[in-house]
Amino acid sequence: MSKCGYIRARVEPKLKEDVEGLLATIGLSPSQAITLFYTQIKLNKGIPFPIKISNEVTLEALKDSENTKGLTRYKSAKDMFKGLGV
């Protein structure tokens, strides 16, 4: 398979430097690491590791969002737009 897709991303220079150093230690180029990451996302049908929330403000907002009395729930975006008359 020909590799001709491009990904452009902006990251902090220090993060880039640190990660590229670690990748070199294990013998991976940044392109190989990104390909590996994308492959794992495809195989797992999502991010291949748990993503945790440690921010107290976010946790409080999530707790508040559980109180959904008086809110209308929809099964899909299509149903929501229909319900809103859009």
C-alpha positions as CSV (number, residue, x, y, z in Angstrom):
1,M,0.0,0.0,0.0
2,S,1.4,3.4,-1.0
3,K,1.8,5.9,1.7
4,C,0.6,9.3,0.4
5,G,-1.7,10.6,3.1
6,Y,-0.4,13.6,5.1
7,I,-1.1,14.6,8.7
8,R,-0.2,18.0,10.0
9,A,-0.4,18.8,13.6
10,R,0.9,21.5,15.9
11,V,2.5,20.5,19.2
12,E,4.6,22.2,21.7
13,P,8.3,22.1,20.6
14,K,9.4,20.6,24.0
15,L,6.8,17.8,23.8
16,K,7.9,17.1,20.2
17,E,11.5,16.9,21.2
18,D,10.9,14.7,24.2
19,V,8.7,12.3,22.3
20,E,10.9,12.0,19.3
21,G,13.8,11.2,21.6
22,L,11.8,8.4,23.2
23,L,10.7,7.1,19.9
24,A,14.3,7.0,18.6
25,T,15.2,5.0,21.7
26,I,12.7,2.3,20.7
27,G,13.6,2.6,17.0
28,L,10.4,4.3,15.7
29,S,10.2,7.3,13.5
30,P,7.3,9.8,14.2
31,S,5.6,8.6,11.1
32,Q,5.8,5.0,12.2
33,A,4.5,5.9,15.6
34,I,1.5,7.8,14.1
35,T,0.8,4.9,11.8
36,L,0.9,2.5,14.8
37,F,-1.5,4.8,16.8
38,Y,-3.9,5.1,13.9
39,T,-3.8,1.3,13.3
40,Q,-4.7,0.7,17.0
41,I,-7.5,3.2,16.8
42,K,-8.9,1.3,13.8
43,L,-8.5,-2.1,15.5
44,N,-10.0,-0.9,18.8
45,K,-12.7,1.3,17.1
46,G,-11.6,4.1,19.4
47,I,-8.7,5.4,21.4
48,P,-6.7,2.3,22.5
49,F,-6.2,3.4,26.1
50,P,-8.5,4.9,28.8
51,I,-8.8,8.6,29.0
52,K,-9.2,9.9,32.5
53,I,-10.6,13.1,33.8
54,S,-8.7,14.5,36.7
55,N,-9.9,18.1,36.6
56,E,-12.2,18.8,39.6
57,V,-14.1,21.5,37.7
58,T,-14.9,19.0,34.9
59,L,-15.9,16.3,37.4
60,E,-18.3,18.7,39.1
61,A,-19.8,19.7,35.7
62,L,-20.3,16.0,34.8
63,K,-22.1,15.5,38.2
64,D,-24.3,18.5,37.5
65,S,-25.1,17.1,34.0
66,E,-26.5,13.9,35.5
67,N,-29.5,16.0,36.8
68,T,-31.5,16.0,33.6
69,K,-35.0,16.5,34.9
70,G,-37.0,18.6,32.5
71,L,-34.7,17.9,29.6
72,T,-35.8,16.1,26.4
73,R,-33.7,13.2,25.3
74,Y,-33.4,12.2,21.7
75,K,-32.2,8.9,20.2
76,S,-30.4,10.6,17.3
77,A,-29.4,14.0,16.0
78,K,-32.0,13.6,13.3
79,D,-34.7,13.1,15.9
80,M,-33.5,16.1,17.9
81,F,-33.6,18.4,14.8
82,K,-37.1,17.1,14.0
83,G,-38.2,17.7,17.6
84,L,-36.8,21.2,17.5
85,G,-38.5,21.9,14.2
86,V,-35.3,22.4,12.3
